[in-house]
Amino acid sequence: MQNMDFKVLVIFFCVVHLSIYCQGRPLSKRTVSEVQLMHNLRHHQQVQERREWLQTRIQDIHNAAGRPSSGDMEGWKRRLHPEELTELTPEEIKEALDFLENLLKSKQ
């Protein structure tokens, strides 16, 4: 019985010694280079997230500017592609120029 009490007492003192020695700190500390690496990684992730967010916002703005508003739909018949520019009639050229002038006025 005394032998068992002695073992329990030794284990108790070992636990008390370890808890005082550690004082709530982790047993292994990170080196400065590990902390710097983790900081750089998080910073890189934040920059990447911000860049993706800005890219989607710019894309939304670009797509919205390309759509004609409901007031311009009467004069806007179809989109012109570069290969079709040689086949334009004078009326279509005038219509395109009027549209571009209205677009420039609205942006100012």
N, C-alpha and C positions, 0 to 999 in steps of 0.2 A: 504494500500500500504506500509506503514511504517513497518507494522508487517511482510510482505513478505520480505522486504529488510533486516530486522533484522534476519530472519531465514536463508536467503542466506548467510549473513555475518557470522553467528554462524557456519554454515556448512563449510564455507570456512576456518575459523580459526581452526576448528577441523581437517580438511584435512591437513592444513599446520602443525599443531602441530604433527599429526601422522607421517607425512613424515619427519619431523625433528627428532622426537623421534626414528623412526626406522632406519633412515640413510641408507637405502638400504639393511639392514641386514634382514635375515629371522626372523619372529616373534618367532619361537621356535628354540632353538639350540639343537643339538644332544649332548648327554652325551658322556663322554670319552669311556664308555663301549660299546655304540652303534657304535662309530667310530671304536673301536678295533674289534668288531664283524664283521663289514662290511669289514675291512681290512683282517681279518682272512678268511672270506668267499671267497674273491677274490683271496687270496693267494692259498687257497685250490683248487679253480677252475683252476688256472693256473697250479698247480702241476698235477692235474688230466688230463688236456689237454696235457701237456708235456709227461706224462706217456703213454697216449693213442697214441700219435704221435710216441714215441720211440717204443712202442709195434708193431705198423704197420711197422715201418722201420726194426725192427729185424725180423719180420715175412717175409718181402720181401727178406731180405738177406738170411734167412734160406731156403726159397723156391727156390731161385736162385742157391744156393750151391747144392741143392739136384738134380737139373736137369743136365743130362750129356750134355756136349757140342757137337757140330756137329761132331768134330773129333773123339769123343769117341763112336759115335753111331754104328759104324761097329762092335766093339767088345762087345757092350752092347746089349744083346738080350732081356732080360726081368728082372724085379725086382724079387728078391728072398725074400720070407717071412720066418720067423723063422721055421715054421713047415715043410718047404721044404728043410731045410739044411741037413736033414738025407738022402735025396734022391739024393744028388749031385754026379755027376760023377767026376773022377779026372780031366778031361778037364775043367769042369765048376768051380771046385775049383781053378785051375791054372788061369783061366780067371778072377775070382773074386779077387784073390790075385794080379794079374797084374794091375787090375783096381784100387785097393786100393793103391798100390805103386805109380801109376801115379797120383792119387789124392793127396797123401801126398807130392809128389814132387812139384806139382803145387801150393800147399798152402805155401811151404817154399819159 
